[in-house]
Amino acid sequence: MAKMDETLTMLKDLTDAKGIPGNEKEAREVMEKYVTPYADEVTTDNLGSLIAKKEGNASGPKIMVAGHLDEIGFMVTRIDEKGFVYFQTVGGWWSQVMLAQRVTIMGSNGDVTGVIGSKPPHILSADARKKPMDIKDMFIDIGASSKEEAEEFGVKPGNSVVPYFEFTPLKNDKMLLAKAWDNRIGIAIAIEVLKQLKGADHPNVVYGVGTIQEEVGLRGAKTSANQIQPDIGFGVDVGIAGDTPGVSDKDADSELGKGPQIVLYDASMISHKGLRDLVVDTADASGIPYQFASMAGGGTDSGSIHVTANGVPSLSITVASRYIHTHAAIIHRDDFENAVKLIVETIKKLDADTVKELILA
């Protein structure tokens, strides 16, 4: 395994943390630990999004850099008489990536290990074997022999269920395999942006934000942006990588390691032209690699931020990721570091006059 430097340790702590929509506490505490040394003030909104504030020029524009704390997971809905646990998906899952996967139930007496099960193929009809298993026909086996024993384990309706996977750098140690890159990498970017601005001049006030409940409707971005009232918004998230077998350039053309993605369009937002042009010009002038991306479906926190109050010029800057919305995804460390660099260099340019000009660009 790669030698764990400070950055890899932070990325491990962030991705190993458990936090599905509605229960982001563990991930929030990890973010708070890492961001507090670089912030002038750390607060939350009333739903639990973390807001770390750093003043450059106190009378300058307010810049919001938002990643989301939550990862997709499940919630316990009922336990049957034999001790099998049924669940609700929380966030978008594809049934084919779920079966036989290990999960952790955050029980009232501590963590409970389980595995997602269903009928074995041997007893299915020939037609049924050809079809993906419906999520409603899946359950979690925790090794309990009865409902009472499951309850003794501390499992009850409402418990969070989180995918289990350990952070692992691959043989090429810039390729990082982990659960919850969507979107702990965005949280890492927000932390690292504040860290790199620690001793730097910047003509504005920067807010590094860990939003809650993005995966179920960009909800925490609404409340945190309402509290901050930013002048400029950056949503930082993962994007789709197109560099694996079977994916054509028509579907996705980004490659791992070729730079952060500047999102032109997604289902939640058309990127702000003035801000997009400034970011592209900054990347070109600084020699920072980047890729353009667009997605017909899906969205990011920018979708909520840009329609806050009377409008916030916003842009999503994302890190290409393989296998998102599964138990384990892969990103490239260079893309993370270049995303941070690009946002930091852009923030240094965002004084009051520049912000005013780009609004109507």
C-alpha positions as CSV (number, residue, x, y, z in Angstrom):
1,M,0.0,0.0,0.0
2,A,1.1,3.6,-0.7
3,K,2.8,5.5,2.1
4,M,0.1,7.5,3.8
5,D,0.9,11.2,3.7
6,E,-1.2,13.9,5.3
7,T,-3.5,14.2,2.2
8,L,-4.1,10.5,1.9
9,T,-4.8,10.2,5.6
10,M,-7.5,13.0,5.3
11,L,-9.0,11.2,2.2
12,K,-9.1,7.9,4.1
13,D,-10.7,9.5,7.1
14,L,-13.3,11.2,4.9
15,T,-14.2,8.2,2.8
16,D,-14.3,5.7,5.6
17,A,-16.7,7.9,7.6
18,K,-20.3,6.8,7.5
19,G,-22.9,9.4,6.4
20,I,-26.1,8.8,4.4
21,P,-28.6,11.6,3.7
22,G,-30.2,12.6,7.0
23,N,-27.4,11.2,9.1
24,E,-24.2,13.0,8.1
25,K,-22.9,13.6,11.6
26,E,-19.8,11.3,11.4
27,A,-18.7,12.8,8.1
28,R,-19.3,16.3,9.4
29,E,-17.1,15.7,12.4
30,V,-14.3,14.5,10.2
31,M,-14.6,17.6,8.0
32,E,-14.8,19.9,11.1
33,K,-11.5,18.3,12.5
34,Y,-9.6,18.9,9.2
35,V,-11.0,22.4,8.3
36,T,-11.0,24.1,11.7
37,P,-7.3,25.0,11.6
38,Y,-7.8,27.0,8.4
39,A,-11.1,28.7,9.2
40,D,-11.8,31.9,11.2
41,E,-15.2,30.5,12.2
42,V,-17.0,27.2,11.9
43,T,-20.8,27.0,12.2
44,T,-23.7,24.9,10.9
45,D,-27.1,25.7,9.5
46,N,-30.2,24.3,11.2
47,L,-30.2,21.1,9.2
48,G,-26.6,20.3,9.8
49,S,-24.5,21.6,6.9
50,L,-21.1,22.7,8.0
51,I,-19.9,26.2,7.1
52,A,-16.3,27.1,7.5
53,K,-15.6,30.8,7.0
54,K,-12.3,32.4,6.0
55,E,-11.9,36.2,5.7
56,G,-9.6,37.7,3.2
57,N,-11.2,41.1,2.7
58,A,-14.2,41.3,5.0
59,S,-16.1,43.7,2.7
60,G,-15.4,41.7,-0.4
61,P,-17.7,39.3,-2.2
62,K,-18.8,36.1,-0.5
63,I,-17.5,32.9,-2.3
64,M,-19.1,29.6,-1.5
65,V,-17.2,26.4,-2.2
66,A,-19.6,23.5,-1.5
67,G,-19.2,19.7,-1.4
68,H,-21.8,17.4,0.0
69,L,-21.2,15.3,3.1
70,D,-23.7,12.6,2.3
71,E,-23.2,9.3,0.4
72,I,-25.8,7.1,-1.0
73,G,-27.0,4.3,1.3
74,F,-30.1,2.7,2.8
75,M,-32.4,3.0,5.7
76,V,-33.9,0.1,7.7
77,T,-37.7,0.1,7.3
78,R,-38.7,-3.2,9.0
79,I,-37.4,-6.5,10.4
80,D,-39.3,-9.8,9.7
81,E,-39.9,-12.5,12.2
82,K,-36.8,-14.5,11.1
83,G,-34.5,-11.5,11.7
84,F,-34.0,-10.4,8.1
85,V,-33.8,-6.6,7.6
86,Y,-35.7,-4.8,4.9
87,F,-34.7,-1.3,3.7
88,Q,-35.4,1.8,1.7
89,T,-32.7,3.2,-0.7
90,V,-31.5,6.7,0.2
91,G,-30.1,8.2,-2.9
92,G,-29.9,6.6,-6.4
93,W,-29.0,2.9,-6.6
94,W,-28.9,0.6,-9.5
95,S,-30.0,-2.9,-8.4
96,Q,-27.2,-4.7,-10.2
97,V,-24.5,-3.3,-8.0
98,M,-26.2,-4.1,-4.7
99,L,-26.5,-7.9,-4.3
100,A,-23.9,-9.8,-2.2
101,Q,-22.4,-6.5,-1.0
102,R,-21.4,-6.0,2.6
103,V,-23.0,-3.2,4.5
104,T,-22.8,-1.6,8.0
105,I,-26.0,-0.9,9.9
106,M,-25.5,2.0,12.3
107,G,-27.4,0.3,15.2
108,S,-28.3,1.8,18.5
109,N,-25.7,-0.4,20.3
110,G,-23.0,0.2,17.7
111,D,-22.2,-1.0,14.2
112,V,-23.8,-4.2,12.9
113,T,-22.4,-6.0,9.8
114,G,-24.7,-7.4,7.2
115,V,-24.8,-8.5,3.6
116,I,-27.5,-7.8,1.0
117,G,-29.2,-11.0,-0.1
118,S,-32.0,-12.3,-2.2
119,K,-33.3,-15.7,-3.5
120,P,-30.4,-17.8,-5.0
121,P,-30.6,-18.2,-8.8
122,H,-31.0,-22.0,-8.5
123,I,-34.6,-21.6,-7.4
124,L,-35.5,-18.8,-9.9
125,S,-37.4,-19.5,-13.1
126,A,-35.3,-19.2,-16.3
127,D,-37.0,-15.9,-17.1
128,A,-36.4,-14.5,-13.7
129,R,-32.7,-15.3,-13.9
130,K,-32.4,-13.1,-17.0
131,K,-33.7,-10.1,-15.2
132,P,-32.1,-7.8,-12.6
133,M,-33.4,-8.5,-9.1
134,D,-35.9,-5.8,-7.9
135,I,-34.6,-3.8,-5.0
136,K,-37.9,-4.5,-3.2
137,D,-37.0,-8.2,-3.2
138,M,-33.7,-7.7,-1.5
139,F,-33.0,-7.8,2.3
140,I,-30.0,-7.6,4.6
141,D,-28.8,-10.7,6.5
142,I,-27.2,-9.8,9.8
143,G,-27.0,-13.3,11.1
144,A,-30.0,-12.9,13.4
145,S,-32.3,-15.9,14.0
146,S,-35.4,-13.8,14.9
147,K,-36.8,-10.3,15.0
148,E,-36.1,-10.2,18.8
149,E,-32.4,-11.1,18.3
150,A,-32.1,-8.4,15.6
151,E,-33.5,-5.9,18.0
152,E,-31.1,-7.1,20.7
153,F,-28.3,-6.3,18.2
154,G,-29.6,-2.7,18.2
155,V,-31.2,-2.8,14.8
156,K,-34.5,-1.0,14.4
157,P,-36.4,1.0,11.7
158,G,-34.8,4.3,10.9
159,N,-31.2,3.0,11.3
160,S,-28.8,4.2,8.6
161,V,-27.2,1.5,6.4
162,V,-23.9,2.3,4.8
163,P,-21.8,0.6,2.1
164,Y,-18.7,-1.1,3.5
165,F,-15.4,-0.5,1.7
166,E,-11.9,0.4,2.9
167,F,-9.9,3.3,1.3
168,T,-7.2,1.7,-0.9
169,P,-4.6,3.3,-3.1
170,L,-4.0,1.0,-6.1
171,K,-0.6,-0.1,-7.5
172,N,-0.4,3.1,-9.4
173,D,-0.8,5.1,-6.1
174,K,-2.4,8.1,-7.8
175,M,-5.4,5.9,-8.5
176,L,-7.5,5.9,-5.3
177,L,-10.2,3.3,-4.7
178,A,-12.8,4.1,-2.0
179,K,-16.5,4.3,-1.1
180,A,-18.1,7.7,-1.0
181,W,-15.9,9.6,-3.3
182,D,-19.4,11.0,-4.2
183,N,-18.8,13.3,-2.5
184,R,-16.1,13.2,0.1
185,I,-13.7,14.4,-2.6
186,G,-15.8,17.6,-2.8
187,I,-15.4,17.9,1.0
188,A,-11.6,17.4,0.6
189,I,-11.5,20.1,-2.1
190,A,-13.3,22.6,0.2
191,I,-10.9,21.8,3.1
192,E,-7.8,22.1,0.9
193,V,-9.0,25.4,-0.7
194,L,-9.2,27.0,2.7
195,K,-5.8,25.4,3.7
196,Q,-4.1,26.9,0.6
197,L,-5.6,30.3,1.3
198,K,-4.3,30.2,4.9
199,G,-1.5,32.7,4.3
200,A,-2.6,34.1,1.0
201,D,-4.2,37.4,0.1
202,H,-7.7,37.0,-1.4
203,P,-10.1,40.0,-2.0
204,N,-13.2,38.2,-0.6
205,V,-14.7,36.0,2.1
206,V,-14.5,32.3,1.4
207,Y,-17.0,29.7,2.8
208,G,-16.0,26.0,2.6
209,V,-19.2,24.2,3.0
210,G,-20.1,20.5,3.7
211,T,-23.8,20.3,2.7
212,I,-26.3,17.6,3.8
213,Q,-28.8,15.6,1.7
214,E,-27.5,16.4,-1.8
215,E,-28.3,12.9,-3.0
216,V,-32.0,13.3,-2.3
217,G,-32.5,16.7,-3.8
218,L,-29.7,19.2,-3.2
219,R,-31.4,20.1,0.1
220,G,-28.5,21.2,2.3
221,A,-27.2,23.5,-0.4
222,K,-30.5,25.4,-0.2
223,T,-30.3,26.0,3.5
224,S,-26.6,26.7,3.7
225,A,-26.7,29.1,0.7
226,N,-29.7,30.8,2.3
227,Q,-27.6,31.3,5.5
228,I,-24.5,32.6,3.7
229,Q,-26.1,34.6,0.9
230,P,-23.1,34.1,-1.4
231,D,-22.1,36.3,-4.4
232,I,-20.4,33.4,-6.2
233,G,-20.9,29.7,-5.9
234,F,-18.8,26.7,-6.7
235,G,-20.2,23.2,-6.4
236,V,-17.5,20.6,-6.1
237,D,-18.4,17.0,-6.7
238,V,-17.6,14.0,-8.8
239,G,-18.3,13.6,-12.5
240,I,-18.6,10.8,-14.9
241,A,-15.4,9.2,-16.3
242,G,-15.6,7.9,-19.9
243,D,-12.3,6.0,-20.0
244,T,-13.6,2.5,-19.3
245,P,-14.6,-0.2,-21.7
246,G,-18.1,0.2,-23.3
247,V,-18.4,3.9,-22.7
248,S,-18.4,6.0,-25.9
249,D,-17.4,9.6,-26.3
250,K,-21.1,10.4,-26.9
251,D,-21.9,9.2,-23.4
252,A,-18.9,10.7,-21.5
253,D,-15.4,11.7,-22.7
254,S,-13.5,12.6,-19.6
255,E,-10.4,10.7,-18.6
256,L,-8.9,10.2,-15.1
257,G,-5.8,12.3,-14.6
258,K,-6.5,14.8,-17.4
259,G,-7.7,17.5,-15.1
260,P,-10.8,18.7,-13.3
261,Q,-14.1,18.8,-15.2
262,I,-15.7,22.2,-15.8
263,V,-19.4,21.4,-16.0
264,L,-21.1,23.2,-18.9
265,Y,-24.6,21.8,-18.3
266,D,-26.5,19.3,-16.2
267,A,-30.1,18.7,-15.2
268,S,-29.9,21.1,-12.3
269,M,-28.1,24.1,-13.9
270,I,-26.7,25.8,-17.0
271,S,-23.3,27.0,-15.8
272,H,-22.9,30.7,-15.5
273,K,-21.1,32.0,-18.7
274,G,-19.2,34.8,-17.0
275,L,-17.9,32.6,-14.2
276,R,-17.1,29.8,-16.6
277,D,-15.1,32.1,-18.9
278,L,-13.1,33.4,-15.9
279,V,-12.3,29.9,-14.7
280,V,-11.2,28.7,-18.2
281,D,-9.1,31.8,-18.6
282,T,-7.5,31.2,-15.2
283,A,-6.8,27.6,-16.0
284,D,-5.2,28.5,-19.3
285,A,-3.1,31.3,-17.8
286,S,-1.9,29.1,-14.9
287,G,-1.3,26.0,-17.1
288,I,-3.8,23.9,-15.1
289,P,-5.3,21.0,-17.2
290,Y,-9.1,20.8,-17.4
291,Q,-11.8,18.9,-19.3
292,F,-15.3,20.1,-20.2
293,A,-18.2,17.9,-19.2
294,S,-22.0,17.9,-19.6
295,M,-24.6,15.6,-18.2
296,A,-28.2,15.3,-19.4
297,G,-29.2,13.8,-16.1
298,G,-28.1,14.4,-12.5
299,G,-27.0,17.6,-10.8
300,T,-24.9,19.1,-8.1
301,D,-25.2,21.5,-5.2
302,S,-24.7,24.4,-7.7
303,G,-28.3,23.6,-8.8
304,S,-29.6,24.9,-5.5
305,I,-27.0,27.6,-4.9
306,H,-27.5,29.5,-8.2
307,V,-31.2,30.1,-7.5
308,T,-30.7,31.3,-3.9
309,A,-32.1,34.8,-3.1
310,N,-31.8,36.9,-6.2
311,G,-29.4,34.6,-8.0
312,V,-25.8,33.5,-7.5
313,P,-23.5,33.1,-10.5
314,S,-22.3,29.5,-10.1
315,L,-20.2,26.8,-11.6
316,S,-19.6,23.1,-10.9
317,I,-16.0,21.9,-10.9
318,T,-15.9,18.1,-10.6
319,V,-13.4,15.2,-10.4
320,A,-13.9,12.4,-12.9
321,S,-14.8,9.2,-11.2
322,R,-15.2,5.6,-12.3
323,Y,-18.1,3.6,-10.9
324,I,-20.0,6.2,-8.9
325,H,-23.1,5.2,-7.0
326,T,-21.6,1.8,-6.2
327,H,-19.7,0.4,-3.2
328,A,-16.3,1.5,-4.7
329,A,-15.2,4.1,-7.1
330,I,-11.8,5.3,-8.5
331,I,-10.5,8.8,-8.8
332,H,-7.0,10.2,-9.8
333,R,-5.1,12.2,-7.2
334,D,-3.9,14.8,-9.8
335,D,-7.4,15.7,-10.7
336,F,-8.2,16.5,-7.0
337,E,-5.0,18.6,-6.6
338,N,-5.6,20.5,-9.9
339,A,-9.3,21.2,-8.9
340,V,-8.0,22.8,-5.7
341,K,-5.4,24.8,-7.6
342,L,-7.9,26.0,-10.1
343,I,-10.4,27.2,-7.5
344,V,-7.7,28.9,-5.4
345,E,-6.3,30.8,-8.4
346,T,-9.9,31.9,-9.4
347,I,-10.8,33.0,-5.9
348,K,-7.7,35.3,-5.8
349,K,-9.2,37.1,-8.8
350,L,-12.8,37.5,-7.5
351,D,-12.8,41.0,-6.2
352,A,-15.9,43.2,-6.1
353,D,-15.3,44.7,-9.5
354,T,-14.7,41.3,-11.2
355,V,-17.8,39.8,-9.7
356,K,-19.8,42.8,-10.8
357,E,-18.5,42.5,-14.4
358,L,-19.0,38.8,-14.7
359,I,-22.7,38.8,-13.6
360,L,-23.7,40.3,-17.0
361,A,-20.9,38.7,-19.1
